[in-house]
């Protein structure tokens, strides 16, 4: 008979934890958003900021990168920059961030082998570093709702290509709750629920409602 207590006390090594992953944000910039047509751009912004706040809540190392910020694509979106005001932003000329030495060195400096990546556009600036990182032995998790392509087909085909290459598709809420994983983890309980209430849509409103009528320990 399986000892459930033993199983739950020993999480799978495949799960994301605050100690085994880093989050990479690639090219969330105005010009890239202008060309995004795979989904609602406001929703992508919301998911990106939610993911950023998830990383900050659990003190997960992040790498922020832009492409041609001063000549073409514009600065990193301010909502993302505001979450990490002291974080250095690596600006590149390469569409494949993995071909930029400073970007690769920043990733290596995190010491993490699981990379959670989000960016614009999915079919270029996400798929290229994702496949490159996988080829060098990293495990890659693509936050699909914090990514966008020039069309629905471009985004979906890029996601499928990355899956075929070994990447794992996830969503920002999935990452947040996988990092929390236990509502008894009191040090991050309130920050996590605040992120959910601010960026989790109907789920967040559900927490607001539940806490109003049940009290401060309603989550799920």
C-alpha positions as a printed NumPy array, in Angstrom:
array([[  0.   ,   0.   ,   0.   ],
       [  1.277,   3.5  ,  -0.891],
       [  2.032,   5.732,   2.075],
       [  0.313,   8.978,   1.039],
       [  2.09 ,  10.988,   3.722],
       [  5.444,   9.863,   2.397],
       [  4.469,  10.655,  -1.18 ],
       [  3.223,  14.161,  -0.415],
       [  6.26 ,  14.907,   1.743],
       [  8.574,  14.15 ,  -1.186],
       [  7.576,  16.312,  -4.178],
       [  8.51 ,  15.199,  -7.665],
       [ 11.827,  16.614,  -8.873],
       [  9.942,  17.733, -11.973],
       [  7.966,  20.315, -10.004],
       [  8.977,  23.949, -10.001],
       [ 10.151,  25.236,  -6.637],
       [ 11.541,  28.61 ,  -5.515],
       [ 14.967,  26.955,  -5.262],
       [ 15.244,  25.231,  -8.628],
       [ 14.064,  27.668, -11.314],
       [ 14.693,  31.07 , -12.844],
       [ 12.246,  33.22 , -14.81 ],
       [ 13.244,  34.852, -18.091],
       [ 11.301,  37.775, -19.563],
       [ 12.152,  38.398, -23.204],
       [ 11.111,  41.44 , -25.251],
       [  7.931,  42.621, -23.553],
       [  8.232,  45.94 , -25.402],
       [  5.824,  48.36 , -27.123],
       [  6.761,  47.588, -30.719],
       [  6.493,  43.867, -30.064],
       [  3.041,  44.344, -28.531],
       [  1.953,  46.419, -31.534],
       [  2.595,  43.415, -33.775],
       [  1.011,  40.851, -31.449],
       [ -2.199,  39.4  , -32.863],
       [ -2.496,  35.954, -31.278],
       [ -4.644,  37.029, -28.348],
       [ -5.824,  39.908, -26.212],
       [ -2.815,  42.092, -25.512],
       [ -4.191,  43.396, -22.232],
       [ -4.515,  39.801, -21.047],
       [ -0.9  ,  39.097, -22.041],
       [  0.244,  42.152, -20.08 ],
       [ -1.755,  41.011, -17.065],
       [ -0.295,  37.501, -17.24 ],
       [  3.225,  38.859, -17.606],
       [  2.922,  41.094, -14.549],
       [  1.297,  38.254, -12.601],
       [  4.235,  36.013, -13.468],
       [  6.685,  38.741, -12.468],
       [  5.014,  39.188,  -9.102],
       [  5.016,  35.416,  -8.61 ],
       [  8.786,  35.36 ,  -9.137],
       [  9.29 ,  38.296,  -6.782],
       [  7.061,  36.786,  -4.088],
       [  9.19 ,  33.643,  -3.96 ],
       [ 12.513,  35.412,  -4.545],
       [ 13.077,  33.458,  -7.76 ],
       [ 15.95 ,  34.905,  -9.821],
       [ 14.854,  36.695, -12.977],
       [ 16.516,  37.819, -16.191],
       [ 14.995,  40.777, -18.05 ],
       [ 15.928,  41.325, -21.674],
       [ 14.954,  43.602, -24.535],
       [ 15.87 ,  43.745, -28.195],
       [ 16.884,  46.992, -29.932],
       [ 15.253,  49.032, -27.186],
       [ 16.641,  52.377, -28.324],
       [ 16.393,  51.933, -32.077],
       [ 13.216,  49.968, -32.758],
       [ 11.263,  48.138, -30.05 ],
       [ 11.132,  50.676, -27.229],
       [ 11.725,  50.184, -23.495],
       [ 10.581,  47.226, -21.447],
       [  6.92 ,  47.627, -20.526],
       [  6.757,  49.834, -17.423],
       [  4.473,  47.462, -15.487],
       [  7.211,  44.806, -15.669],
       [ 10.011,  47.224, -14.902],
       [  8.123,  48.478, -11.853],
       [  8.133,  44.979, -10.318],
       [ 11.942,  44.853, -10.579],
       [ 13.055,  48.499, -10.384],
       [ 16.659,  47.632,  -9.55 ],
       [ 17.049,  44.795, -12.042],
       [ 19.533,  45.256, -14.888],
       [ 17.885,  44.93 , -18.303],
       [ 19.981,  43.218, -20.954],
       [ 19.464,  44.843, -24.344],
       [ 20.411,  42.803, -27.413],
       [ 20.668,  42.99 , -31.158],
       [ 20.057,  39.263, -31.57 ],
       [ 16.545,  37.895, -32.058],
       [ 17.717,  34.72 , -30.326],
       [ 18.567,  35.848, -26.807],
       [ 20.694,  32.716, -26.411],
       [ 23.118,  34.142, -28.979],
       [ 23.796,  37.141, -26.722],
       [ 26.707,  36.419, -24.351],
       [ 25.464,  38.765, -21.628],
       [ 22.054,  37.071, -21.593],
       [ 23.54 ,  33.587, -21.391],
       [ 25.911,  34.635, -18.63 ],
       [ 23.005,  36.124, -16.671],
       [ 21.11 ,  32.843, -16.985],
       [ 24.142,  30.829, -15.899],
       [ 24.666,  33.173, -12.939],
       [ 21.278,  32.143, -11.52 ],
       [ 22.625,  28.62 , -11.034],
       [ 19.246,  27.179, -12.049],
       [ 18.613,  24.433, -14.616],
       [ 14.853,  24.931, -14.873],
       [ 14.041,  28.013, -16.952],
       [ 10.575,  29.544, -17.009],
       [ 10.349,  31.762, -20.071],
       [  7.835,  34.284, -21.391],
       [  8.118,  36.816, -24.181],
       [  7.16 ,  38.329, -27.497],
       [  6.958,  37.069, -30.132],
       [  6.404,  33.396, -29.367],
       [  7.538,  32.262, -32.8  ],
       [ 10.851,  34.135, -32.708],
       [ 12.098,  35.581, -29.441],
       [ 10.686,  32.757, -27.306],
       [ 11.078,  29.664, -29.462],
       [ 14.689,  30.373, -30.421],
       [ 16.177,  30.714, -26.898],
       [ 13.892,  27.965, -25.603],
       [ 15.193,  25.433, -28.11 ],
       [ 18.76 ,  26.685, -27.679],
       [ 18.581,  26.288, -23.897],
       [ 17.109,  22.795, -24.208],
       [ 19.979,  21.849, -26.517],
       [ 22.39 ,  22.872, -23.757],
       [ 20.727,  20.741, -21.107],
       [ 18.253,  23.142, -19.517],
       [ 14.65 ,  22.262, -18.715],
       [ 12.359,  24.871, -20.24 ],
       [  8.84 ,  25.83 , -19.19 ],
       [  7.017,  28.235, -21.517],
       [  4.389,  30.481, -19.927],
       [  2.049,  30.508, -22.896],
       [ -0.389,  33.146, -21.634],
       [  2.479,  35.583, -21.007],
       [  3.62 ,  35.12 , -24.623],
       [  2.142,  36.335, -27.877],
       [  2.75 ,  35.914, -31.593],
       [  1.813,  37.875, -34.679],
       [ -1.166,  35.568, -35.276],
       [ -2.939,  32.713, -33.505],
       [ -1.299,  30.245, -35.892],
       [  2.169,  31.695, -35.302],
       [  1.77 ,  31.411, -31.533],
       [  0.273,  27.911, -31.555],
       [  2.774,  26.523, -34.046],
       [  5.632,  27.948, -31.999],
       [  4.248,  26.366, -28.827],
       [  3.908,  23.032, -30.605],
       [  7.46 ,  23.304, -31.924],
       [  8.774,  23.926, -28.428],
       [  6.765,  21.024, -27.011],
       [  8.204,  18.741, -29.685],
       [ 11.643,  20.021, -28.708],
       [ 11.068,  19.13 , -25.051],
       [  9.623,  22.302, -23.516],
       [  6.7  ,  22.2  , -21.075],
       [  3.775,  24.611, -21.597],
       [  2.43 ,  26.276, -18.438],
       [  0.383,  29.329, -17.441],
       [  1.302,  32.073, -15.011],
       [ -1.247,  30.994, -12.386],
       [  0.052,  27.44 , -12.683],
       [  3.585,  28.682, -11.947],
       [  2.404,  30.794,  -8.996],
       [  0.476,  27.969,  -7.359],
       [  3.157,  25.372,  -8.092],
       [  5.647,  27.558,  -6.233],
       [  3.24 ,  27.932,  -3.298],
       [  1.892,  24.353,  -3.441],
       [  0.774,  24.326,   0.206],
       [ -1.554,  26.936,   1.688],
       [  0.029,  26.212,   5.057],
       [  3.181,  27.948,   3.792],
       [  2.368,  31.007,   5.824],
       [  5.232,  33.293,   4.793],
       [  3.946,  33.531,   1.226],
       [  0.224,  32.883,   1.774],
       [ -0.844,  36.533,   1.89 ],
       [  1.444,  37.747,  -0.938],
       [  0.236,  34.923,  -3.196],
       [ -3.42 ,  35.646,  -2.538],
       [ -2.784,  39.351,  -3.171],
       [ -1.264,  38.535,  -6.56 ],
       [ -4.246,  36.323,  -7.367],
       [ -6.731,  39.029,  -6.328],
       [ -4.969,  41.621,  -8.475],
       [ -4.251,  39.557, -11.578],
       [ -6.272,  36.333, -11.32 ],
       [ -9.516,  37.535, -12.886],
       [-12.574,  35.617, -11.695],
       [-10.379,  33.435,  -9.468],
       [ -9.153,  36.568,  -7.736],
       [-12.673,  37.894,  -7.304],
       [-13.602,  34.526,  -5.823],
       [-10.928,  35.014,  -3.169],
       [-12.227,  38.506,  -2.434],
       [-15.74 ,  37.119,  -2.037],
       [-14.659,  34.141,   0.071],
       [-12.516,  36.23 ,   2.392],
       [-15.343,  38.717,   2.859],
       [-17.68 ,  36.001,   4.096],
       [-15.383,  33.263,   5.43 ],
       [-12.382,  35.157,   6.66 ],
       [ -8.689,  35.582,   5.942],
       [ -7.799,  31.963,   5.221],
       [ -9.922,  31.299,   2.132],
       [ -7.907,  30.074,  -0.855],
       [ -7.775,  27.129,  -3.203]])
